[in-house]
């Protein structure tokens, strides 16, 4: 294969050219997959991923319908409507058969594949813009393997970014084809891709502006193109109004209006610096204080304006496609540069994943610049080949840096440790690292990080509630209660803190106080199914069984996908030793909604009462595989195994219980001794 883009006096073979472009496309996909493949074995992050996966687990048609009709965002509980994002994550999990838990690897793998598709679309776009094979390959590989892309590909919550970019590029390619051919199939493709992009992420609203930039920079004249742009702009405006009306407001997360241009300029310089020097890439960057450094930020703005002015003044010296690439970059970066407020701005004004779509613009610039260099060196073979070697060596360096960057995402602890080396002022980073330490049982260290998070953000309720849970796990009930109450002070409707305060009262036998507190919680937030579920528990412990069942019914009425009320209703029925079949139906329903060892344990009890020992043991084993120390489980299993005469299995079970510090009950020990004597 001829690797040179030099002109030849011999007419090229069209079939050979097609083959070379095909090979280049395959190479892009292989390299993109190879660089990011290690992330497939990594777990979910503990920031945003759990919320997104919860919305799609377990996959079912009624859950998918809730996602599609979630216009008020009460089901997904996210900042904006993005149904294709959630539906794609749900499809991921349906590909894993008989899984009892959400699987991170399948969603990570799909992220890698979506990124490979996007890299291929960038290659096609560069070819469409006039780049030869070698220059287009270079630009596409820069997009594919640049380390700043890891922040999108490795993060399952950023699936929306990948999908939006895929449809965005498809729509842009269709638009360029439509202008040159005016065929209706391209018109349909543009509209479908644009709508799909909007349903993936609101960032797609910039597509009509990019299309207009293409028409301006390339001097395109087409009335059909103008009509199509008008239609897309109308859709974008309408969609923007809807998103603004439903999105959560974030007052105070960005500077005052007069400082926002300074912030935008600093953001652009930041992203350009990370593009050319991609080191120290982390999930959350230090949050800049613009108000106290107006002079420095003003200098950045002035420098940017001077450069922009020079580009405009000398625009005729630039290739039109290079100008288009710069427009693409700025049009997609400005909305996330600090000019408008949105959620992430409360943590940091910049983020790696904000660069994913704007990176296409820089890929266009570097590709077209490489094309110009290759053309100038067309008659200097050695310089041409030397330039090729340098560019592909650069791609190799970027690929190695991305490979290394991917390992930071190997688990949440490593990710937040790396972040905290760079960012000392992020409450979210301290809190998320503390959450991972708490998950690992290191409660003392977790308290230290939660404390730092609370110092940085005194209104951060999750810091206080996690401090409370850590104290509770350490047996310090006084401080746990204090922190739960502090959480309620900061966030009066916080369901986690309120349910734990009620649970602590119940544990102390103060059932009436727990009931009063649970009723107070429901009155404060009557639409919260978690609080109704907790009220049901308090009512049952206070001896008001009928009212408890009514409270559980109310919880499921508010949220049909909430499994806990079904489990509690079944537990009440089994405790009363009545209506076992109804209890089984409740538990079966719960297991279609979530993975619950407790539901399997209760099913084991129910089937044992029906005399189905085999199914009972199977259910106990399902619970034991996931949570062997589940309260009551070993006791239930031991009693059933003794009934079946499985003495050795009971002995093994009791040995494991002894090692865990929770020995078998006296009743089991006495029955085991009697069984041994009888066997002798």
C-alpha positions in Angstrom: 0.0 0.0 0.0 1.4 3.4 -1.0 1.6 5.5 2.2 2.3 8.7 0.4 -0.3 11.4 -0.6 2.0 12.6 -3.3 0.4 13.2 -6.8 1.3 10.7 -9.5 1.4 10.9 -13.3 -0.3 7.5 -13.4 -4.0 7.5 -12.9 -4.8 5.7 -9.6 -6.9 2.6 -9.5 -10.2 3.5 -7.9 -10.6 0.0 -6.4 -7.2 0.3 -4.8 -8.0 3.7 -3.3 -11.2 2.3 -1.8 -9.3 -0.6 -0.4 -6.7 1.7 1.2 -9.4 3.8 2.8 -11.2 0.7 4.1 -7.9 -0.6 5.6 -7.4 2.9 7.2 -10.9 2.7 8.7 -10.4 -0.8 10.1 -7.1 0.4 11.6 -8.8 3.2 13.4 -11.3 0.9 14.9 -8.7 -1.6 16.0 -6.5 1.0 17.6 -9.4 2.7 19.4 -10.6 -0.6 20.8 -7.1 -1.7 21.8 -6.2 1.5 23.6 -9.4 1.5 25.7 -9.9 -2.3 26.1 -8.4 -2.4 29.6 -11.3 -0.3 31.0 -13.7 -3.1 30.2 -12.6 -5.0 33.3 -13.1 -2.0 35.6 -16.0 -1.4 38.0 -18.6 1.3 38.0 -17.4 4.6 39.4 -19.1 5.8 42.6 -20.1 9.1 41.1 -23.3 9.3 39.0 -22.9 5.7 37.7 -25.0 4.1 40.6 -27.9 6.5 39.9 -27.8 5.9 36.2 -27.6 2.1 36.6 -30.4 2.1 39.2 -32.8 3.6 36.7 -32.3 0.7 34.2 -31.9 -2.3 36.5 -33.7 -4.7 36.2 -34.5 -4.3 32.4 -38.2 -4.5 31.6 -40.6 -2.9 29.2 -42.5 -1.0 31.9 -39.2 0.4 33.2 -38.3 1.4 29.6 -41.6 3.1 29.2 -41.0 5.1 32.4 -37.7 6.3 31.0 -39.4 7.4 27.7 -42.1 9.3 29.5 -39.9 10.8 32.2 -40.5 14.3 31.0 -40.5 15.7 34.6 -37.3 13.7 35.4 -38.8 12.3 38.6 -38.0 8.7 37.6 -34.4 9.1 36.4 -33.6 11.9 38.8 -31.1 13.5 36.5 -30.5 17.1 35.3 -32.1 16.7 31.8 -34.2 14.4 29.6 -31.9 11.9 27.9 -34.0 8.7 27.2 -31.6 7.2 24.6 -28.8 7.4 27.1 -30.8 5.3 29.6 -32.3 3.0 27.1 -28.9 2.1 25.7 -27.7 1.3 29.2 -30.7 -0.9 29.7 -30.0 -2.7 26.4 -26.4 -3.4 27.7 -27.7 -5.2 30.7 -30.2 -7.3 28.7 -27.2 -8.7 26.8 -25.9 -10.4 30.0 -28.1 -13.4 30.6 -29.0 -14.6 34.1 -27.1 -11.9 35.9 -28.2 -11.1 39.5 -26.3 -7.8 39.6 -25.7 -5.0 37.0 -22.5 -5.7 35.1 -20.1 -2.9 34.5 -18.0 -4.7 31.9 -20.8 -4.8 29.3 -21.5 -1.1 29.5 -17.8 -0.3 29.5 -17.3 -2.5 26.4 -20.2 -0.7 24.7 -18.7 2.6 25.5 -15.4 1.5 23.8 -17.4 0.4 20.7 -19.4 3.6 20.5 -16.1 5.6 20.8 -14.6 3.4 18.0 -17.7 4.2 15.8 -17.3 7.9 16.6 -13.6 7.8 15.6 -14.6 6.2 12.3 -17.2 8.9 11.7 -14.5 11.5 12.3 -12.4 9.8 9.7 -15.3 9.9 7.2 -16.0 13.6 8.0 -12.3 14.4 7.4 -12.4 12.7 4.0 -15.6 14.5 3.2 -13.9 17.8 4.0 -11.2 17.0 1.5 -8.4 15.4 3.5 -6.4 12.7 1.8 -6.1 9.3 3.5 -3.0 9.9 5.5 -4.0 13.3 6.9 -7.6 12.0 7.6 -6.1 9.0 9.4 -3.9 11.2 11.6 -6.8 13.5 12.6 -9.1 10.5 13.4 -6.4 8.8 15.5 -5.8 12.0 17.4 -9.5 12.1 18.2 -9.5 8.4 19.0 -6.5 8.1 21.3 -6.1 11.5 22.9 -5.9 11.0 26.7 -8.6 13.6 27.4 -11.1 11.3 25.8 -10.6 8.7 28.6 -12.9 10.8 30.9 -15.8 10.1 28.6 -15.1 6.5 27.4 -14.4 5.1 30.9 -17.3 6.8 32.6 -20.6 5.0 32.1 -22.6 8.0 33.1 -21.1 9.8 30.0 -22.7 7.3 27.6 -24.9 10.3 26.6 -21.8 12.1 25.4 -20.8 9.2 23.1 -24.3 8.8 21.7 -24.8 12.5 21.1 -21.5 12.8 19.3 -22.4 9.8 17.1 -25.7 11.3 16.0 -24.1 14.7 15.7 -21.5 13.5 13.3 -24.1 11.5 11.4 -26.3 14.6 11.0 -23.4 16.8 9.9 -22.3 14.2 7.3 -25.8 13.9 6.1 -26.2 17.7 5.8 -23.0 18.1 3.7 -24.2 15.3 1.4 -27.7 17.0 1.2 -26.2 20.3 0.1 -24.3 18.6 -2.7 -27.0 16.3 -3.9 -30.3 17.5 -2.3 -31.5 13.9 -2.1 -34.4 13.3 0.3 -32.7 10.4 2.0 -30.0 12.7 3.3 -32.7 15.1 4.5 -34.4 12.4 6.5 -31.0 11.3 7.9 -30.2 14.8 9.1 -33.5 15.2 10.8 -33.4 11.7 12.4 -29.8 12.2 13.6 -30.5 15.6 15.0 -33.6 14.4 17.0 -31.7 11.4 18.2 -28.8 13.6 19.3 -31.2 15.8 21.3 -32.7 12.7 23.0 -29.2 11.7 24.0 -27.9 15.0 25.3 -29.0 18.7 24.9 -25.5 19.6 23.6 -26.9 18.6 20.1 -28.7 21.9 19.9 -25.4 23.4 18.5 -25.6 21.3 15.4 -27.6 23.8 13.3 -25.0 26.5 14.2 -22.2 24.2 13.1 -24.0 23.5 9.9 -24.4 27.3 9.3 -20.7 27.7 10.0 -20.0 25.1 7.3 -22.1 27.0 4.8 -20.4 30.3 5.6 -16.8 29.0 5.6 -17.2 27.1 2.3 -19.5 29.7 0.6 -22.3 27.2 0.2 -25.5 28.6 -1.3 -28.6 26.5 -1.1 -32.2 27.6 -0.4 -33.1 24.0 0.6 -30.2 24.2 3.0 -31.5 27.4 4.5 -35.0 25.9 4.9 -33.5 22.9 6.6 -31.4 25.1 8.9 -34.5 27.1 9.8 -36.4 23.9 10.7 -33.5 22.6 12.9 -33.0 26.0 14.6 -36.7 26.0 15.5 -36.4 22.5 17.0 -33.3 23.5 18.8 -34.9 26.6 20.3 -38.0 24.6 21.4 -35.9 21.9 22.9 -33.7 24.4 24.7 -36.8 26.0 26.2 -38.0 22.6 27.4 -34.6 21.7 28.9 -34.3 25.1 30.7 -37.8 24.7 32.1 -37.1 21.2 33.6 -33.4 21.4 34.5 -32.5 21.9 38.1 -31.4 25.4 38.8 -27.9 26.0 40.2 -27.7 29.5 41.6 -24.3 30.8 42.5 -22.3 28.0 40.8 -20.8 30.4 38.2 -19.4 33.9 38.8 -21.3 37.2 38.3 -22.3 38.1 34.8 -19.4 40.5 34.3 -16.9 37.8 35.2 -18.2 35.0 32.9 -16.4 36.1 29.7 -13.2 35.9 31.8 -14.1 32.4 32.9 -14.9 31.4 29.4 -11.6 32.6 28.1 -9.7 30.8 30.9 -11.6 27.6 30.1 -10.7 27.7 26.4 -7.0 28.2 27.3 -7.3 25.3 29.8 -8.6 22.9 27.2 -6.1 24.0 24.6 -3.3 23.4 27.1 -4.6 19.9 27.9 -4.9 19.2 24.2 -1.2 20.0 23.6 0.1 18.8 27.0 -2.3 16.1 28.2 -1.0 15.3 31.7 -2.5 15.5 35.2 -5.9 14.7 33.8 -8.4 14.0 36.7 -12.2 13.8 37.2 -12.5 17.1 39.1 -10.2 20.1 38.7 -9.6 22.9 41.2 -12.3 25.5 41.0 -11.0 28.9 40.0 -11.7 32.1 42.0 -12.2 34.6 39.2 -13.3 37.5 41.4 -10.0 37.6 43.3 -7.8 37.3 40.1 -9.6 39.6 37.6 -6.4 41.0 36.2 -4.9 37.5 35.4 -8.1 36.3 33.8 -8.5 39.5 31.9 -5.1 39.0 30.4 -6.3 35.6 29.2 -9.3 37.1 27.6 -7.3 39.8 25.9 -4.9 37.3 24.5 -7.7 35.2 23.1 -9.5 38.2 21.5 -6.2 39.3 19.9 -5.6 35.8 18.4 -9.2 35.6 17.3 -8.9 39.0 15.7 -5.8 38.0 13.8 -7.4 34.8 12.5 -10.4 36.8 11.2 -8.1 39.5 9.7 -5.9 36.9 7.9 -8.8 34.4 7.3 -8.1 34.3 3.5 -4.7 32.8 4.2 -6.4 29.9 6.0 -8.0 26.9 4.4 -11.8 27.1 4.8 -11.9 23.7 6.5 -9.4 24.9 9.1 -11.6 27.9 9.9 -14.6 25.5 10.0 -12.7 23.3 12.5 -12.0 26.3 14.7 -15.7 27.3 14.6 -16.7 23.7 15.4 -14.4 23.7 18.4 -15.6 27.1 19.8 -19.3 26.6 19.0 -19.4 23.3 21.1 -17.0 24.5 23.8 -18.6 27.9 24.6 -21.8 26.5 26.1 -19.8 24.5 28.7 -17.1 27.2 29.3 -18.8 29.0 32.2 -21.2 31.3 30.4 -24.2 29.4 31.7 -24.8 27.6 35.0 -25.2 23.8 35.2 -24.6 21.1 37.8 -20.9 20.3 37.3 -20.0 24.0 37.6 -20.5 23.6 41.4 -17.5 21.3 41.5 -15.3 22.7 38.8 -15.5 25.0 35.8 -13.8 22.5 33.5 -14.0 18.8 32.9 -12.4 16.3 30.5 -15.7 15.1 29.2 -16.7 18.6 28.1 -14.0 18.3 25.4 -15.3 15.1 23.7 -17.4 16.8 21.1 -15.3 19.9 20.7 -12.3 17.6 20.0 -13.8 16.9 16.6 -13.1 20.5 15.7 -9.4 20.2 16.8 -9.2 16.9 14.8 -10.3 18.8 11.7 -7.7 21.5 12.3 -4.8 19.1 12.8 -5.9 16.9 9.9 -6.2 19.9 7.5 -2.9 21.3 8.8 -1.2 18.0 8.1 -2.8 17.9 4.7 -1.3 21.3 3.9 2.1 20.2 5.1 2.0 17.0 3.0 1.0 19.1 -0.1 3.9 21.4 0.5 6.3 18.5 0.9 4.9 16.6 -2.1 8.1 16.8 -4.1 10.4 16.2 -1.1 10.0 12.5 -0.5 12.3 12.2 2.6 10.8 15.2 4.3 7.3 13.8 3.5 8.1 10.4 5.0 9.8 12.1 7.9 6.7 14.1 8.7 4.6 10.9 8.4 6.9 9.2 11.0 6.7 12.2 13.4 2.9 12.4 13.2 2.4 8.7 13.8 5.0 8.7 16.6 2.9 11.4 18.2 -0.2 9.2 17.9 1.8 6.4 19.6 2.7 8.7 22.5 -1.0 9.8 22.9 -2.1 6.2 22.8 0.4 5.2 25.5 -0.8 8.2 27.7 -4.4 7.1 27.2 -3.5 3.6 28.1 -2.0 4.8 31.3 -4.8 7.2 32.0 -7.3 4.4 31.7 -5.8 2.7 34.7 -6.8 5.6 37.0 -10.3 4.4 36.4 -9.6 0.9 37.6 -11.6 1.5 40.8 -13.1 4.5 42.6 -10.3 4.7 45.2 -7.6 5.0 42.6 -9.6 7.6 40.7 -10.2 9.8 43.7 -6.7 9.4 45.0 -5.4 10.7 41.7 -7.9 13.5 41.8 -7.0 14.6 45.3 -3.4 14.9 44.3 -4.4 17.7 41.9 -7.5 19.1 43.5 -7.5 20.0 47.2 -10.7 22.1 47.3 -13.3 19.7 45.9 -15.8 18.6 48.5 -17.1 16.0 46.0 -13.7 14.4 45.6 -13.2 14.1 49.4 -16.8 12.8 49.9 -16.6 10.2 47.1 -13.2 8.9 48.3 -14.6 8.7 51.8 -17.6 6.7 50.4 -15.2 4.2 48.8 -13.3 3.9 52.1 -16.6 3.3 53.9 -17.5 0.6 51.4 -14.2 -1.1 52.2 -14.9 -1.0 55.9 -12.2 1.7 56.7 -14.6 3.9 58.7 -12.1 5.8 60.7 -10.3 7.1 57.5 -13.6 7.7 55.8 -14.7 10.0 58.7 -11.6 12.1 58.0 -12.5 12.6 54.4 -16.2 13.3 55.1 -15.1 15.9 57.6 -12.9 17.6 55.0 -15.8 17.6 52.6 -18.2 19.1 55.2 -15.6 21.8 56.0 -15.4 22.8 52.3 -19.1 22.6 51.7 -21.1 23.0 54.9 -24.4 22.4 53.1 -23.3 19.1 51.6 -25.9 16.7 53.1 -24.2 13.5 51.7 -21.1 14.3 53.8 -23.0 14.4 57.0 -25.1 11.3 56.3 -22.0 9.3 55.4 -20.3 10.5 58.6 -23.4 9.3 60.5 -23.3 5.9 58.8 -19.6 5.5 59.6 -20.1 6.4 63.2 -23.0 3.9 63.3 -20.8 1.1 61.8 -18.2 1.9 64.5 -20.8 1.6 67.2 -20.8 5.3 68.1 -24.5 5.7 68.2 -24.4 9.2 69.9 -22.3 10.7 67.1 -24.3 8.8 64.5 -27.5 10.3 65.8 -25.9 13.7 65.9 -24.8 13.6 62.3 -28.1 12.2 61.1 -29.8 15.1 62.7 -27.3 17.5 61.2 -28.2 16.0 57.8 -31.9 16.8 58.4 -31.0 20.3 59.4 -29.1 20.8 56.1 -31.7 18.9 54.0 -35.0 18.6 55.9 -36.5 16.0 53.5 -33.4 13.8 53.3 -34.9 10.2 53.3 -31.8 8.4 54.2 -31.2 10.4 57.4 -34.8 10.3 58.4 -35.2 6.5 57.9 -32.0 5.8 59.9 -33.0 8.0 62.8 -36.3 6.1 62.9 -34.4 2.8 62.6 -32.2 3.7 65.6 -35.2 4.4 67.7 -36.7 1.0 66.8 -33.5 -0.7 67.6 -33.7 0.8 71.1 -37.2 -0.5 71.5 -38.7 3.1 71.4 -41.4 2.1 68.9 -43.9 4.9 69.6 -41.2 7.5 69.3 -40.1 5.9 66.0 -43.6 5.9 64.8 -44.1 9.6 65.6 -40.9 10.5 63.9 -41.8 8.4 60.8 -45.2 10.2 60.6 -43.5 13.5 60.9 -41.2 12.5 58.0 -44.1 11.5 55.8 -45.9 14.8 56.6 -42.7 16.7 55.6 -42.4 14.8 52.3 -45.7 13.0 51.4 -44.6 12.0 47.9 -41.5 10.1 49.0 -42.0 6.3 48.8 -38.9 5.6 50.9 -40.5 7.5 53.9 -43.8 5.7 53.4 -42.0 2.4 53.5 -40.2 3.4 56.7 -43.6 4.4 58.2 -44.8 0.9 57.4 -42.0 -0.6 59.4 -42.6 1.7 62.3 -46.3 0.9 62.3 -45.7 -2.8 62.3 -43.2 -2.6 65.1 -45.8 -0.5 67.1 -48.3 -3.3 66.6 -50.4 -1.6 63.9 -50.2 -4.3 61.2 -53.1 -3.2 59.1 -51.9 0.4 58.9 -48.4 -0.9 58.1 -49.7 -2.8 55.1 -51.6 0.3 54.0 -48.3 2.3 54.2 -46.5 -0.3 52.1 -49.3 -0.1 49.6 -48.9 3.7 49.4 -45.1 3.3 48.9 -45.7 1.0 45.9 -48.4 3.3 44.6 -45.8 6.2 44.6 -43.1 4.1 43.0 -44.0 0.8 41.4 -40.3 -0.1 40.9 -39.5 0.2 44.7 -38.9 -3.4 45.9 -38.7 -2.9 49.6 -42.4 -2.6 50.3 -43.1 -5.9 48.6 -40.4 -7.6 50.8 -41.7 -6.1 54.0 -45.3 -7.1 53.2 -44.1 -10.6 52.6 -42.1 -10.6 55.9 -45.3 -9.6 57.7 -47.3 -12.4 56.1 -44.6 -15.0 56.9 -44.2 -13.7 60.5 -47.9 -14.3 61.0 -47.6 -17.7 59.3 -50.5 -17.0 57.0 -51.1 -16.7 53.3 -47.7 -18.1 52.2 -48.7 -18.0 48.5 -49.3 -14.2 48.6 -45.9 -13.8 50.4 -44.2 -15.7 47.6 -45.9 -13.6 45.0 -44.7 -10.4 46.7 -41.2 -11.7 46.9 -41.2 -12.9 43.3 -42.3 -9.4 42.3 -39.5 -7.8 44.3 -36.9 -9.9 42.6 -38.1 -8.7 39.2 -37.3 -5.2 40.4 -34.0 -5.6 42.3 -31.4 -8.2 43.5 -32.2 -8.9 47.2 -30.6 -11.6 49.4 -33.3 -10.9 52.0 -36.0 -11.6 49.4 -34.3 -15.0 48.6 -34.0 -15.8 52.3 -37.7 -15.1 52.9 -38.6 -17.2 49.8 -36.5 -20.0 51.4 -38.7 -19.7 54.5 -41.9 -19.7 52.5 -41.0 -22.7 50.4 -39.9 -24.6 53.5 -43.4 -24.0 55.0 -45.0 -25.4 51.9 -42.8 -28.5 52.2 -40.7 -27.8 49.1 -37.3 -28.3 50.7 -35.4 -28.4 47.4 -36.6 -25.0 46.3 -36.2 -23.6 49.8 -32.5 -24.6 49.9 -32.0 -23.2 46.4 -33.3 -19.8 47.6 -31.2 -19.9 50.7 -28.1 -20.6 48.6 -28.9 -17.7 46.3 -28.9 -15.4 49.4 -25.8 -17.1 50.9 -23.8 -16.7 47.7 -24.3 -12.9 47.8 -24.4 -12.2 51.5 -23.4 -15.1 53.8 -23.6 -12.9 57.0 -27.2 -11.9 56.3 -29.0 -11.9 59.7 -31.0 -15.1 60.2 -29.7 -16.8 57.0 -27.4 -19.3 58.5 -30.0 -20.2 61.2 -32.6 -20.8 58.5 -30.2 -22.9 56.4 -29.0 -24.9 59.4 -32.6 -25.7 60.5 -33.5 -26.9 57.0 -30.4 -28.9 56.6 -31.0 -30.6 59.9 -34.5 -31.5 58.8 -33.0 -33.0 55.7 -30.4 -34.9 57.8 -27.4 -33.1 56.2 -25.2 -33.2 59.3 -21.9 -32.5 57.6 -23.3 -29.5 55.8 -24.6 -28.1 59.1 -21.2 -28.6 60.7 -19.5 -26.8 57.9 -22.0 -24.0 58.1 -21.5 -23.6 61.9 -17.7 -23.6 61.4 -18.1 -20.7 59.0 -20.4 -18.9 61.4 -17.9 -19.3 64.2 -15.1 -17.8 62.1 -17.3 -14.8 61.2 -17.9 -14.1 64.9 -21.6 -15.0 64.7 -21.9 -18.6 65.9 -24.9 -20.8 65.4 -27.7 -20.5 67.9 -28.0 -22.8 70.9 -31.0 -24.5 69.3 -29.0 -25.4 66.2 -26.1 -26.6 68.3 -28.4 -28.8 70.4 -30.1 -30.2 67.4 -26.8 -30.9 65.7 -25.5 -32.8 68.8 -28.7 -34.8 68.9 -28.4 -35.6 65.2 -24.8 -36.8 65.8 -25.8 -39.0 68.7 -28.6 -40.5 66.7 -26.3 -41.2 63.8 -23.9 -43.0 66.1 
